[in-house]
């Protein structure tokens, strides 16, 4: 299974994000169902390791926190723009959650990510366009800011490729302390 840990984006915030999706030729805009905030990409994982990951994630203790999305930008690779994104405002609690997950996964033998964590919601994949076009997009939407939203859980997702693109499925939810749903940690969904 191809797995990742992410925070689901509330529908009202997805509304603000989908309003940003357009105006760049050749961009492959993310479908509303694909909008999420990745905390940790895991990659291809076998069944035994997936159970260990679930156990680690179910035991991470942290209080619920508020986030808001802020500004847009893009990632470059080999001098070409590859991804358009919406960033995260005050991300200190999110970085704390990321660090706890990294530490827990390292304890079961998963190597930590070597790239610096840059919290974002991917809005579009680009086939490699001139950075000037991506800079124009970022400038047009640079003042973007979502309303704050409560992060009261994070989830383990699986990713399956189809003709229409990636399909993401929530495999398990992990409530954060104070969310009112802590007893359901690690519960698989049907």
Secondary structure, DSSP 8 states (H G I E B T S, - for coil): -EEEEEEE--HHHHHHHHTT--SSTT-EE--GGG-EEEEEEEEE--HHHHHHHHHHHHT---B-EEE-EEEEEEEEETTEEEEEEEEESS-HHHHHHHHHHHHHHHHTT-----S----EEEEEEEEEEEHHHHHHHHHHTTT-B---EEE-EEEEEEEEEETTEEEEEEEEEEE-BTSS-GGGTTEE--
